[in-house]
């Protein structure tokens, strides 16, 4: 969009002024190119700088000093663990006790769940800055960010057997109490921002009930009702370790898990654990707000962002469709893709409407599918230049159905790839029926209309949401006054 604006501004100046010479126009174009180049370079430089700052720690140097090899699994005495917990405890409002239950859990994480720590360390690059900011806003302990680690492993789309969902594992009713809504396309329990805000409000409420953060954690896991039962059964005790024997079995291990994971996230280097690398940082993403609903497969096709990545950046969506809402949906994209989105936004919406609005009764013409297959199922071998939209139009179906039938998460195809199509295949009957199939979309996304009786450029401009001038420019070799039945006219 920025480039279009600058181009139009240059055209305006050239058309309406006789002051500028050819040399000045060339200088303006050079300035525009330099400006775009400057923005790209500065954005990339800033991202690299943030990466360096975020990655800066003494982990590498500490591991090197300790002389660990990749396969080393260090072991420490219980006194070392207790000493480290004691140091952490001095600067924490939690009771980071060192007892047999906590030590047993630390040993488990340090030996048998090392990969879990590596993965959550990597995911923390994306979520911990958000957690820390929200916790600070509510004036709550920063250590609560580790709660999401034991709840979900920092996976916003994970769902428990009981139905709890999201980074903070909200049950449906609890989430609804704190403003997290759900419909056919969106579940706000999977929204990192909204769910983190709701978790802070809920935890703050639980802490106000017991005036103890360990007790608040127990109530977060088991519910205040079970904690209150445990208090009564314990004879009125009011600390976690005193009521622990009376809590549900899962909650008996909940606070030890929290303490052990807090320890592991603090002392991972001493245990020769490093985060995996292939995880995005939070500062590598920015948001754009949508004017229309759109499928992630279309964004993938035009921007080259895999659907899996789009879902990882935007976990709130239950499917790969982003609906139109008021206020509009805002999605996260990698910063280098933001300028591409601005330039291609209209094309993205238009291609989406073409692909997902194709009628279900499109006829089959010029089919290259095998003819020796049983009726109702056809295998199509992808040829050079073919797209899913083109294949869908050939077989009288839609792109979304082709993707569902073949388990595709992207519209990208490779030559020779086999696509299964379900439904009656009747190419012999429909070759002559071009009037039932007036729309064709090329592999490059160009849209063609097959002229029917009574068609003219004005009718086509109205039908396809464009202008007569635009269609005329796209078809300079055609005479608008001499259109013939079956003639192909490019409309987009």
JORA-V495993 format. One record per helix or strand of 2 or more residues. SS is the DSSP state (H for helix, E for strand). FROM is the first residue (numbers start at 1). LEN is the number of residues. If there is no record, write none. Layout:
((SS/FROM/LEN) (SS/FROM/LEN))
This chain:
((H/2/15) (H/22/34) (H/59/8) (H/78/13) (H/100/12) (H/114/24) (H/142/11) (H/172/6) (E/186/2) (H/188/3) (H/192/19) (H/213/10) (H/224/10) (H/240/7) (H/249/4) (H/254/14) (H/269/3) (H/282/3) (E/285/5) (E/294/2) (H/296/8) (H/307/7) (E/321/2) (E/330/5) (H/335/22) (E/377/5) (H/388/7) (H/399/8) (E/418/5) (H/427/4) (H/434/3) (E/439/3) (E/447/4) (H/457/8) (H/468/7) (E/488/3))
